[in-house]
Amino acid sequence: MFERKLFSNIRRQTPFKEILVSQGRYIVSFQPDHFSLRRVFGIASYSLAVRCNKEMDEIKSVALRLLQGRKGMFKIETNRADKSFPLNSLEINRELGSFLENNCLCLVVDLRNPTFVFSVEINQQGVFMFTETIPCFGGVPTGVEGSVALLLDGEASVLAGLLVMKRGCDIFPVRVGCEAENISFLQQFSPAPLHSLSFIDFPSLQQWLFHKKINFLVNGQTFSNFVSNNLIISQLRPLVAYNKIAIQEQLTEYHKAANFQSI
Amino acid sequence: MFERKLFSNIRRQTPFKEILVSQGRYIVSFQPDHFSLRRVFGIASYSLAVRCNKEMDEIKSVALRLLQGRKGMFKIETNRADKSFPLNSLEINRELGSFLENNCLCLVVDLRNPTFVFSVEINQQGVFMFTETIPCFGGVPTGVEGSVALLLDGEASVLAGLLVMKRGCDIFPVRVGCEAENISFLQQFSPAPLHSLSFIDFPSLQQWLFHKKINFLVNGQTFSNFVSNNLIISQLRPLVAYNKIAIQEQLTEYHKAANFQSI
């Protein structure tokens, strides 16, 4: 369920349509808008890798090209998932490390204080080499936990929505009597298309929730602006122990991930 | 209100009984168990400082003694709240910096990449010098927001309790039908003495809450173990968007602060 949802979310939220799974890794072909992966909940991190055949000579020449212009102390970390490869991880590290040192005068192997790590993964699909890992938000794929309604009433409610999406909930944005909130930011993190619905009062919202069989209403209230309304529905307030600064800081992180799209 | 509560919480939770306020700083005499300050919500950080008279020669000799044995690049940051002191901040930094460089061969002033900062504060009470700042949890003094009940049902509920205490709530620990939870850890962060009350079922808990005029019941439920009970009371679930790892990480931080007591 988790994996199937993650697959379909990646296909819906990013340009990546073909996904290959190999020893716990998802492998996709490069797309210029790879940053869109950062907005898919359930992904912990990803890397841009160069792929080559499982030949030591090819590994060396591709690694050399990849590290052109880099300098400093480095360390090689090899993950040999394909055990049929003739050299073991340690031997690959040693041979590739001394080759790079000899052919690239600005690079020195330093296992204790490397300035960067050069990663080599050998699996059934080939050899993958990369130096950077781009962190994502992790969490659970949006949708595996069903649907909740999100009461939009300001910026904090947007963060509340992101937090429950990250815990696996699809959201239905709703508002009661207030102005239309911009949901384009939330849309970037949602695999499903979002439409915000407006209700004239809480009783009519409640009627709609019953009709739609939605059991939870999420809002962005904190302890200091807690409002008890009389809805007969479970209300989730993920920000109840947050303060304004913490809310702003977390929103900024999500905004950064959203703004990558324009790069 | 905030300040009065913080004063009384410090007096109740730590050995510090006399507190002097000077230009936004709280000044107390040294106590071996100063780490207990880390468990008072509302304190952002504190420093162990050495105090001397407002004489440049005394400042120099005390600074020299304080930095004995230290080495590396350093930078002086002076805060001259008492404007009657003859030198301004920049002049103090310069004079004290070159004095320390000349008298302590292992110390070099480096304004760009210092390995440590030597802080000098000059206010009405005297001159205070320190090199370390010990971070605390910040938040709001426990008690300024009134009281809530905390439903103890496992480790997560302990974190939920700490988070609402940090947002200003005194807590009443309660449990329904389950074994006695250890509240000594929560006690360390609470200015009020805690006693946990046991109820045979939720209706009797609710009756007690009505009688005590407690309007909120806090629990440690997350989204994945959400339980809807039929209590007619506002329930707060500060951990609703947390996962197990985040709960453990935050609890570890609080446990560290609690364990400092034995030092």
Interface residues (C-beta under 8 A of the other chain):
Chain A: G139 V140 E145 A160 L163 V164 K166 R167 G168 C169 N215 F216 T222 F223 S224 F226 S228 S234 L236 R237 P238 V240 A241 N243
Chain B: G139 V140 E145 A160 L163 V164 K166 R167 G168 C169 N215 F216 T222 F223 S224 F226 S228 S234 L236 R237 P238 V240 A241 N243
